[in-house]
Amino acid sequence: MLTWSGNPATTQDIQWRTSASVPNGLTKYWLKGTRDTLIKAAALYKLEDRLLQNDRYAHRFTTQLTGLQPGKTYDYQVGSTKGRWSSVASFQTQSTTKEGFSFIWFGDTHKSPVWGRWLNKR
Protein backbone atom coordinates (compact mmCIF):
# COMPACT_ATOMS: atom_id res chain seq x y z
CA MET A 1 0.00 0.00 0.00
CA LEU A 2 1.29 3.46 -0.85
CA THR A 3 0.49 6.67 1.00
CA TRP A 4 2.47 9.51 2.49
CA SER A 5 2.99 10.98 5.92
CA GLY A 6 4.41 14.28 4.75
CA ASN A 7 4.59 16.36 1.60
CA PRO A 8 3.48 14.17 -1.37
CA ALA A 9 6.14 15.87 -3.52
CA THR A 10 9.01 14.58 -1.36
CA THR A 11 7.72 11.61 0.69
CA GLN A 12 6.22 8.17 0.13
CA ASP A 13 5.22 5.56 2.68
CA ILE A 14 5.31 1.94 1.53
CA GLN A 15 3.45 -0.66 3.59
CA TRP A 16 3.16 -4.42 3.18
CA ARG A 17 2.16 -7.49 5.13
CA THR A 18 4.02 -10.80 5.54
CA SER A 19 3.81 -13.95 7.58
CA ALA A 20 5.00 -13.69 11.16
CA SER A 21 8.09 -15.73 10.25
CA VAL A 22 9.62 -12.77 8.37
CA PRO A 23 11.82 -11.04 10.97
CA ASN A 24 12.48 -7.69 9.29
CA GLY A 25 11.62 -5.57 6.28
CA LEU A 26 13.64 -3.52 3.83
CA THR A 27 12.80 -1.29 0.89
CA LYS A 28 15.11 -0.83 -2.10
CA TYR A 29 14.28 2.23 -4.20
CA TRP A 30 15.78 4.23 -7.02
CA LEU A 31 14.92 6.91 -9.55
CA LYS A 32 13.46 5.20 -12.60
CA GLY A 33 16.12 4.81 -15.27
CA THR A 34 19.06 4.97 -12.84
CA ARG A 35 21.06 2.37 -10.95
CA ASP A 36 21.64 4.37 -7.77
CA THR A 37 19.76 2.05 -5.39
CA LEU A 38 19.01 3.15 -1.85
CA ILE A 39 17.96 0.77 0.94
CA LYS A 40 15.90 1.73 3.98
CA ALA A 41 14.77 -0.41 6.90
CA ALA A 42 11.07 -0.76 7.60
CA ALA A 43 9.31 -0.44 10.94
CA LEU A 44 7.62 -3.64 12.15
CA TYR A 45 4.12 -3.84 13.62
CA LYS A 46 3.01 -7.26 14.87
CA LEU A 47 -0.61 -8.04 14.01
CA GLU A 48 -2.91 -10.56 15.65
CA ASP A 49 -6.47 -11.25 14.55
CA ARG A 50 -8.13 -13.85 16.76
CA LEU A 51 -11.02 -14.19 14.32
CA LEU A 52 -8.78 -15.53 11.53
CA GLN A 53 -7.89 -19.17 12.08
CA ASN A 54 -5.64 -19.59 9.05
CA ASP A 55 -3.75 -16.29 9.28
CA ARG A 56 -3.98 -15.22 12.92
CA TYR A 57 -0.49 -13.67 13.19
CA ALA A 58 1.16 -11.42 10.62
CA HIS A 59 3.81 -8.73 10.34
CA ARG A 60 3.08 -5.35 8.80
CA PHE A 61 6.07 -3.34 7.65
CA THR A 62 6.18 0.37 6.84
CA THR A 63 9.03 2.26 5.21
CA GLN A 64 8.84 6.06 5.21
CA LEU A 65 10.84 7.49 2.31
CA THR A 66 11.80 11.16 2.59
CA GLY A 67 13.92 13.57 0.58
CA LEU A 68 12.49 12.42 -2.74
CA GLN A 69 12.52 14.63 -5.82
CA PRO A 70 9.20 16.25 -6.86
CA GLY A 71 7.55 15.04 -10.05
CA LYS A 72 9.79 11.99 -10.41
CA THR A 73 9.03 8.29 -10.85
CA TYR A 74 10.71 5.85 -8.50
CA ASP A 75 10.95 2.08 -8.76
CA TYR A 76 11.04 -0.01 -5.60
CA GLN A 77 11.02 -3.50 -4.14
CA VAL A 78 10.21 -4.70 -0.63
CA GLY A 79 11.80 -7.67 1.06
CA SER A 80 13.91 -8.80 3.97
CA THR A 81 17.40 -9.86 4.91
CA LYS A 82 16.19 -13.43 4.30
CA GLY A 83 16.60 -12.61 0.59
CA ARG A 84 13.03 -12.75 -0.70
CA TRP A 85 11.97 -9.65 -2.67
CA SER A 86 8.78 -8.46 -4.31
CA SER A 87 8.48 -7.67 -8.00
CA VAL A 88 9.53 -4.17 -8.98
CA ALA A 89 6.73 -1.60 -8.64
CA SER A 90 6.73 2.17 -9.07
CA PHE A 91 5.22 5.42 -7.81
CA GLN A 92 5.41 9.04 -8.83
CA THR A 93 5.81 11.98 -6.48
CA GLN A 94 3.70 15.10 -6.86
CA SER A 95 5.27 17.74 -9.09
CA THR A 96 6.04 21.22 -7.79
CA THR A 97 2.74 22.32 -9.35
CA LYS A 98 -0.40 20.52 -8.26
CA GLU A 99 -1.73 20.15 -11.81
CA GLY A 100 -2.39 16.56 -12.83
CA PHE A 101 -1.82 15.09 -9.36
CA SER A 102 -4.50 12.71 -8.15
CA PHE A 103 -4.85 9.66 -5.94
CA ILE A 104 -7.47 7.23 -4.72
CA TRP A 105 -7.75 5.71 -1.28
CA PHE A 106 -9.89 2.83 -0.10
CA GLY A 107 -9.76 0.14 2.54
CA ASP A 108 -9.43 -3.62 2.35
CA THR A 109 -11.57 -4.96 -0.50
CA HIS A 110 -11.17 -8.62 0.50
CA LYS A 111 -10.47 -9.48 -3.16
CA SER A 112 -14.01 -8.58 -4.16
CA PRO A 113 -14.40 -8.52 -7.98
CA VAL A 114 -16.92 -5.68 -7.58
CA TRP A 115 -14.09 -3.31 -6.58
CA GLY A 116 -12.03 -4.21 -9.63
CA ARG A 117 -14.92 -3.46 -11.97
CA TRP A 118 -15.68 -0.22 -10.13
CA LEU A 119 -12.05 0.98 -10.29
CA ASN A 120 -11.84 0.30 -14.03
CA LYS A 121 -14.87 2.46 -14.82
CA ARG A 122 -13.97 5.76 -16.42
Backbone as ProteinMPNN parsed JSONL, in Angstrom:
{"seq_chain_A": "MLTWSGNPATTQDIQWRTSASVPNGLTKYWLKGTRDTLIKAAALYKLEDRLLQNDRYAHRFTTQLTGLQPGKTYDYQVGSTKGRWSSVASFQTQSTTKEGFSFIWFGDTHKSPVWGRWLNKR", "coords_chain_A": {"N_chain_A": [[0.848, -1.16, 0.0], [0.545, 2.211, -0.782], [1.101, 5.455, 0.477], [1.381, 8.656, 2.038], [3.182, 10.407, 4.594], [3.896, 12.924, 4.85], [4.842, 15.704, 2.885], [3.519, 15.183, -0.314], [5.108, 15.591, -2.524], [7.677, 15.019, -1.821], [7.807, 12.79, -0.177], [7.066, 9.302, 0.508], [5.226, 6.649, 1.709], [5.574, 3.226, 2.165], [3.883, 0.251, 2.532], [3.502, -3.092, 3.64], [2.434, -6.508, 4.092], [3.372, -9.501, 5.76], [4.043, -12.992, 6.506], [4.291, -14.044, 9.926], [6.748, -15.148, 10.27], [8.689, -13.722, 8.971], [11.362, -11.788, 9.798], [12.219, -9.108, 9.524], [11.996, -6.032, 7.609], [12.795, -4.507, 4.482], [13.252, -1.813, 2.162], [14.113, -1.325, -1.145], [14.94, 1.292, -3.288], [14.876, 3.496, -6.137], [15.559, 6.123, -8.497], [13.651, 6.009, -11.409], [15.117, 4.579, -14.244], [17.716, 4.872, -13.426], [20.624, 3.558, -11.682], [21.258, 3.922, -9.109], [20.746, 2.669, -6.266], [18.961, 2.852, -3.275], [18.635, 1.781, 0.126], [16.353, 1.19, 2.697], [15.438, 0.56, 6.036], [12.488, -0.993, 7.329], [9.784, -0.245, 9.57], [8.435, -2.432, 12.001], [5.275, -3.83, 12.73], [3.5, -5.891, 14.775], [0.851, -7.977, 14.064], [-2.231, -9.339, 15.239], [-5.031, -11.285, 14.751], [-7.624, -12.602, 16.169], [-9.905, -13.679, 15.103], [-9.309, -14.819, 12.699], [-8.544, -17.93, 11.65], [-6.721, -19.192, 9.936], [-4.741, -17.358, 9.443], [-3.768, -15.98, 11.691], [-1.618, -14.551, 12.91], [0.512, -11.96, 11.814], [2.96, -9.9, 10.146], [3.293, -6.459, 9.73], [4.882, -4.187, 7.732], [6.357, -0.952, 7.446], [7.83, 1.475, 5.47], [9.13, 4.659, 5.511], [9.799, 6.903, 3.151], [11.798, 9.705, 2.538], [12.876, 12.963, 1.393], [12.664, 12.786, -1.337], [12.596, 13.504, -4.898], [10.569, 16.013, -6.367], [7.881, 15.333, -8.669], [8.931, 13.053, -9.887], [9.488, 9.669, -11.012], [9.777, 6.723, -9.206], [11.206, 3.511, -8.812], [10.708, 0.519, -6.92], [11.315, -2.13, -4.519], [10.201, -4.455, -2.07], [11.318, -6.34, 0.732], [13.3, -8.643, 2.653], [16.032, -9.352, 4.933], [16.265, -12.008, 4.655], [16.316, -12.52, 2.016], [14.211, -12.679, 0.162], [12.344, -11.009, -2.266], [9.967, -8.622, -3.474], [8.249, -8.164, -6.643], [9.314, -5.613, -8.938], [7.915, -2.444, -8.46], [6.296, 0.773, -8.957], [6.116, 4.332, -8.222], [4.955, 7.725, -8.391], [6.044, 10.915, -7.443], [4.409, 13.934, -6.343], [4.362, 16.735, -8.521], [6.036, 19.971, -8.557], [4.083, 21.761, -9.146], [0.57, 21.544, -8.643], [-0.967, 20.544, -10.638], [-2.528, 17.945, -12.416], [-2.076, 16.002, -10.482], [-3.283, 13.276, -8.717], [-5.041, 10.932, -6.621], [-6.247, 7.854, -5.218], [-7.973, 6.441, -2.509], [-8.786, 3.656, -0.579], [-10.183, 1.148, 1.584], [-9.575, -2.233, 2.762], [-10.45, -4.527, 0.349], [-11.021, -7.17, 0.329], [-10.526, -8.881, -1.819], [-12.694, -8.612, -3.537], [-14.455, -8.913, -6.569], [-16.133, -6.903, -7.401], [-15.012, -4.443, -6.672], [-12.806, -4.267, -8.394], [-14.069, -4.021, -10.915], [-15.403, -1.606, -10.464], [-13.258, 0.198, -10.069], [-12.129, 0.205, -12.603], [-13.905, 1.595, -14.153], [-14.515, 4.423, -16.15]], "CA_chain_A": [[0.0, 0.0, 0.0], [1.294, 3.464, -0.847], [0.494, 6.674, 0.998], [2.468, 9.515, 2.489], [2.99, 10.979, 5.924], [4.406, 14.285, 4.75], [4.593, 16.357, 1.604], [3.48, 14.172, -1.369], [6.138, 15.865, -3.525], [9.006, 14.576, -1.358], [7.723, 11.608, 0.69], [6.222, 8.173, 0.134], [5.221, 5.556, 2.679], [5.31, 1.936, 1.529], [3.452, -0.658, 3.591], [3.159, -4.422, 3.177], [2.159, -7.493, 5.131], [4.017, -10.796, 5.544], [3.81, -13.949, 7.579], [5.001, -13.695, 11.164], [8.095, -15.728, 10.248], [9.618, -12.768, 8.366], [11.815, -11.036, 10.971], [12.485, -7.685, 9.287], [11.62, -5.567, 6.283], [13.641, -3.522, 3.827], [12.796, -1.287, 0.887], [15.109, -0.833, -2.098], [14.282, 2.226, -4.196], [15.776, 4.227, -7.022], [14.92, 6.909, -9.552], [13.456, 5.205, -12.605], [16.119, 4.805, -15.266], [19.056, 4.972, -12.842], [21.062, 2.366, -10.945], [21.644, 4.368, -7.768], [19.758, 2.046, -5.389], [19.01, 3.147, -1.846], [17.957, 0.771, 0.941], [15.902, 1.731, 3.977], [14.771, -0.412, 6.898], [11.068, -0.761, 7.605], [9.306, -0.444, 10.939], [7.619, -3.637, 12.152], [4.125, -3.84, 13.619], [3.007, -7.262, 14.865], [-0.608, -8.044, 14.014], [-2.908, -10.562, 15.651], [-6.474, -11.25, 14.551], [-8.127, -13.847, 16.763], [-11.024, -14.191, 14.315], [-8.781, -15.527, 11.526], [-7.894, -19.165, 12.078], [-5.637, -19.591, 9.047], [-3.748, -16.286, 9.285], [-3.985, -15.222, 12.925], [-0.494, -13.665, 13.191], [1.163, -11.417, 10.622], [3.812, -8.731, 10.343], [3.079, -5.347, 8.8], [6.066, -3.343, 7.646], [6.183, 0.369, 6.845], [9.033, 2.259, 5.211], [8.844, 6.061, 5.209], [10.839, 7.492, 2.311], [11.803, 11.165, 2.59], [13.922, 13.572, 0.579], [12.487, 12.416, -2.742], [12.518, 14.626, -5.825], [9.201, 16.253, -6.857], [7.548, 15.04, -10.055], [9.785, 11.986, -10.413], [9.033, 8.295, -10.847], [10.708, 5.853, -8.497], [10.953, 2.08, -8.758], [11.037, -0.011, -5.595], [11.023, -3.501, -4.137], [10.211, -4.699, -0.631], [11.799, -7.672, 1.058], [13.906, -8.795, 3.969], [17.399, -9.861, 4.907], [16.19, -13.426, 4.295], [16.601, -12.607, 0.595], [13.03, -12.75, -0.699], [11.97, -9.655, -2.668], [8.785, -8.463, -4.312], [8.479, -7.67, -7.996], [9.532, -4.169, -8.983], [6.731, -1.602, -8.636], [6.729, 2.167, -9.071], [5.222, 5.419, -7.812], [5.409, 9.042, -8.83], [5.814, 11.983, -6.476], [3.697, 15.105, -6.863], [5.269, 17.74, -9.085], [6.044, 21.223, -7.792], [2.743, 22.317, -9.351], [-0.399, 20.522, -8.263], [-1.729, 20.146, -11.811], [-2.395, 16.563, -12.832], [-1.818, 15.092, -9.363], [-4.502, 12.707, -8.146], [-4.851, 9.66, -5.943], [-7.471, 7.231, -4.724], [-7.747, 5.713, -1.275], [-9.887, 2.834, -0.102], [-9.758, 0.138, 2.543], [-9.425, -3.622, 2.348], [-11.573, -4.956, -0.502], [-11.172, -8.621, 0.504], [-10.466, -9.479, -3.161], [-14.01, -8.585, -4.16], [-14.401, -8.524, -7.984], [-16.916, -5.677, -7.585], [-14.094, -3.309, -6.58], [-12.026, -4.213, -9.625], [-14.923, -3.456, -11.974], [-15.68, -0.223, -10.133], [-12.053, 0.979, -10.288], [-11.843, 0.296, -14.034], [-14.87, 2.463, -14.821], [-13.975, 5.758, -16.418]], "C_chain_A": [[0.898, 1.228, 0.0], [0.462, 4.597, -0.266], [1.643, 7.615, 1.338], [2.137, 10.068, 3.857], [3.526, 12.395, 5.982], [4.002, 14.878, 3.417], [4.597, 15.309, 0.486], [4.479, 14.426, -2.506], [7.492, 15.289, -3.12], [8.983, 13.357, -0.442], [6.863, 10.525, 0.053], [6.347, 7.132, 1.221], [4.814, 4.283, 1.945], [5.014, 0.946, 2.647], [3.091, -2.005, 2.985], [3.04, -5.365, 4.357], [2.828, -8.807, 4.757], [3.559, -11.773, 6.616], [4.646, -13.523, 8.786], [6.415, -14.273, 11.199], [9.129, -14.791, 9.625], [10.067, -11.794, 9.454], [11.999, -9.533, 10.762], [12.096, -7.326, 7.86], [12.57, -4.493, 5.785], [12.965, -3.042, 2.552], [14.008, -0.829, 0.094], [14.364, 0.124, -3.017], [15.305, 3.029, -4.974], [14.957, 5.042, -8.011], [14.82, 6.04, -10.792], [14.502, 5.576, -13.655], [17.539, 4.965, -14.745], [19.396, 3.663, -12.138], [21.456, 2.692, -9.517], [20.589, 3.894, -6.768], [20.015, 2.409, -3.932], [18.254, 2.048, -1.11], [17.6, 1.398, 2.28], [15.158, 0.647, 4.749], [13.322, 0.005, 7.144], [10.779, -0.959, 9.086], [8.365, -1.645, 10.956], [6.475, -3.394, 13.126], [3.571, -5.261, 13.609], [1.488, -7.256, 14.974], [-1.108, -9.386, 14.55], [-4.399, -10.359, 15.459], [-7.034, -12.589, 15.013], [-9.273, -14.461, 15.972], [-10.571, -14.964, 13.078], [-8.016, -16.764, 11.971], [-6.683, -19.508, 11.224], [-4.523, -18.545, 8.935], [-3.794, -15.371, 10.509], [-2.881, -14.208, 13.209], [0.135, -13.215, 11.875], [2.067, -10.264, 11.028], [3.462, -7.696, 9.281], [4.31, -4.456, 8.884], [5.722, -2.023, 6.981], [7.54, 1.025, 6.69], [8.59, 3.664, 4.836], [10.027, 6.635, 4.433], [10.693, 9.008, 2.36], [12.911, 11.687, 1.686], [13.851, 13.202, -0.891], [12.387, 13.665, -3.607], [11.083, 14.789, -6.335], [9.048, 15.889, -8.335], [8.367, 13.937, -10.692], [9.152, 10.623, -10.164], [10.152, 7.483, -10.203], [10.256, 4.404, -8.652], [11.344, 1.6, -7.369], [10.713, -1.491, -5.503], [11.008, -3.568, -2.617], [10.644, -6.132, -0.386], [12.373, -7.716, 2.45], [15.344, -9.278, 3.82], [17.425, -11.361, 4.62], [16.369, -13.62, 2.784], [15.417, -12.735, -0.333], [12.551, -11.33, -0.97], [10.736, -9.677, -3.552], [9.206, -8.166, -5.75], [8.715, -6.17, -7.916], [8.198, -3.474, -9.238], [7.215, -0.152, -8.715], [5.679, 3.116, -8.506], [5.802, 6.715, -8.339], [5.085, 10.06, -7.744], [5.071, 13.131, -7.149], [4.718, 16.085, -7.434], [5.207, 19.012, -8.231], [4.762, 22.008, -8.024], [1.749, 21.205, -9.05], [-1.257, 20.06, -9.434], [-1.463, 18.683, -12.148], [-2.118, 15.576, -11.72], [-3.136, 14.589, -8.819], [-4.149, 11.393, -7.46], [-6.217, 9.131, -5.547], [-7.101, 6.449, -3.474], [-8.984, 4.903, -0.97], [-9.326, 1.753, 0.796], [-9.646, -1.237, 1.931], [-10.651, -4.073, 1.569], [-11.848, -6.451, -0.394], [-11.282, -9.349, -0.831], [-11.825, -9.519, -3.854], [-13.901, -8.142, -5.623], [-15.193, -7.242, -8.268], [-15.996, -4.46, -7.565], [-13.26, -3.156, -7.841], [-12.816, -3.615, -10.767], [-15.181, -1.97, -11.717], [-14.468, 0.659, -10.43], [-11.721, 1.163, -11.767], [-12.839, 1.138, -14.804], [-14.247, 3.836, -15.016], [-15.098, 6.701, -16.709]], "O_chain_A": [[1.902, 1.267, 0.711], [-0.744, 4.678, -0.5], [2.78, 7.361, 0.94], [0.971, 10.185, 4.234], [3.599, 12.994, 7.055], [2.931, 14.577, 2.891], [5.591, 14.597, 0.34], [4.673, 13.56, -3.359], [8.36, 15.089, -3.969], [10.037, 12.928, 0.028], [6.043, 10.796, -0.824], [7.456, 6.77, 1.614], [3.835, 4.268, 1.199], [5.792, 0.813, 3.592], [2.449, -2.064, 1.936], [3.482, -5.065, 5.467], [2.853, -9.188, 3.586], [2.789, -11.425, 7.512], [5.586, -12.738, 8.663], [7.2, -13.916, 12.077], [10.329, -15.042, 9.739], [9.245, -11.047, 9.984], [11.941, -8.766, 11.723], [11.894, -8.199, 7.016], [13.081, -3.681, 6.557], [12.197, -3.779, 1.934], [14.828, -0.051, 0.582], [13.269, -0.194, -3.48], [16.44, 3.219, -4.537], [13.815, 4.703, -8.324], [15.797, 5.403, -11.185], [14.737, 6.756, -13.916], [18.468, 5.169, -15.527], [18.553, 2.774, -12.017], [21.938, 1.822, -8.792], [19.65, 4.627, -6.457], [21.132, 2.289, -3.429], [17.331, 1.451, -1.665], [18.427, 2.051, 2.917], [14.35, -0.089, 4.183], [12.988, 1.189, 7.162], [11.445, -1.74, 9.765], [7.589, -1.843, 10.021], [6.668, -2.83, 14.203], [3.211, -5.779, 12.552], [0.915, -6.617, 15.857], [-0.485, -10.427, 14.34], [-4.968, -9.381, 15.944], [-6.92, -13.592, 14.309], [-9.583, -15.639, 16.148], [-11.365, -15.686, 12.475], [-6.961, -16.657, 12.597], [-5.71, -20.062, 11.735], [-3.464, -18.836, 8.379], [-3.852, -14.148, 10.382], [-3.166, -13.115, 13.697], [0.271, -14.003, 10.94], [1.945, -9.722, 12.127], [3.349, -8.01, 8.097], [4.72, -4.031, 9.964], [4.899, -1.973, 6.067], [8.308, 1.125, 7.647], [7.765, 3.839, 3.939], [11.111, 6.828, 4.982], [9.586, 9.533, 2.237], [13.785, 10.928, 1.266], [14.846, 13.29, -1.611], [12.125, 14.757, -3.103], [10.447, 13.799, -6.699], [9.953, 16.105, -9.141], [8.487, 13.886, -11.916], [8.377, 10.447, -9.224], [11.312, 7.555, -10.608], [9.06, 4.114, -8.624], [12.203, 2.193, -6.716], [9.944, -2.03, -6.298], [11.723, -2.818, -1.952], [10.375, -7.024, -1.19], [11.992, -6.935, 3.321], [15.804, -9.573, 2.718], [18.49, -11.925, 4.37], [16.551, -14.746, 2.32], [15.614, -12.888, -1.538], [12.37, -10.539, -0.045], [10.497, -10.636, -4.286], [10.385, -7.944, -6.028], [8.351, -5.533, -6.927], [7.443, -3.87, -10.126], [8.406, 0.117, -8.557], [4.515, 2.753, -8.335], [6.98, 6.795, -8.688], [3.984, 10.064, -7.194], [5.103, 13.277, -8.371], [5.81, 16.241, -6.887], [4.413, 19.102, -7.294], [4.385, 22.833, -7.192], [2.08, 20.028, -9.198], [-2.178, 19.266, -9.246], [-0.315, 18.239, -12.164], [-1.937, 14.391, -12.001], [-4.017, 15.384, -8.491], [-3.086, 10.819, -7.698], [-7.209, 9.86, -5.541], [-6.023, 5.86, -3.402], [-10.104, 5.4, -1.086], [-8.127, 1.475, 0.771], [-9.624, -1.381, 0.708], [-11.77, -4.006, 2.078], [-12.817, -6.942, -0.973], [-12.036, -10.313, -0.961], [-12.064, -10.396, -4.685], [-13.312, -7.097, -5.898], [-14.944, -6.573, -9.27], [-16.179, -3.538, -8.359], [-13.033, -2.039, -8.306], [-12.294, -2.787, -11.514], [-15.178, -1.168, -12.651], [-14.621, 1.75, -10.981], [-11.104, 2.158, -12.147], [-12.645, 1.377, -15.996], [-13.54, 4.341, -14.144], [-14.863, 7.882, -16.963]]}, "name": "protein", "num_of_chains": 1, "seq": "MLTWSGNPATTQDIQWRTSASVPNGLTKYWLKGTRDTLIKAAALYKLEDRLLQNDRYAHRFTTQLTGLQPGKTYDYQVGSTKGRWSSVASFQTQSTTKEGFSFIWFGDTHKSPVWGRWLNKR"}
